[in-house]
Amino acid sequence: HETLYLPTGDLVLSAMSNLKDHGLVLFRVHKFMMAHHSSIFRDMFALPIPVEDCNESYEGVHMVHMPDSAEDLEGLLRVLYDPICIPNKCHEFDFVVLGILKLAIKYEIEPIRKHIITRVNDAWPAGLKEWDAFE
């Protein structure tokens, strides 16, 4: 990845892109950053690396193949490294934010999940009367 391949990173995450011309995308990140925000990653890093995975590395750094799309993972990593990347206005939300929300739920990153849900709740009417007034 052009900006999320950090030279000081101690973990490479690989993910397939949903875009036909992109293929496999590699992100070099910091285990600390991932574990700091997510109990799922924290627990994953606490487990010993299986013998069959010991040789999985890229440029001398342990590599983990992620089941998530590269686009969703990119959005999540951008927010973890720079929290102001999440738009504050709901009309700015798009499929990138939906991908971030999906991964925040999956990897139990509660502050990001709460932030996105709060923004959606603030921007959209909760009841029929509010919807009628909104339209």
Sequence and secondary structure as in RCSB ss.txt:
>XXXX:A:sequence
HETLYLPTGDLVLSAMSNLKDHGLVLFRVHKFMMAHHSSIFRDMFALPIPVEDCNESYEGVHMVHMPDSAEDLEG
LLRVLYDPICIPNKCHEFDFVVLGILKLAIKYEIEPIRKHIITRVNDAWPAGLKEWDAFE
>XXXX:A:secstr
  SSB TT SEEEEEE SSTTT EEEEEE HHHHHHH HHHHHHHHS   GGGTT EETTEEEEE SS HHHHHH
HHHHHH GGGS SSGGG  HHHHHHHHHHHHTT HHHHHHHHHHHHHHS SSHHHHHHH 
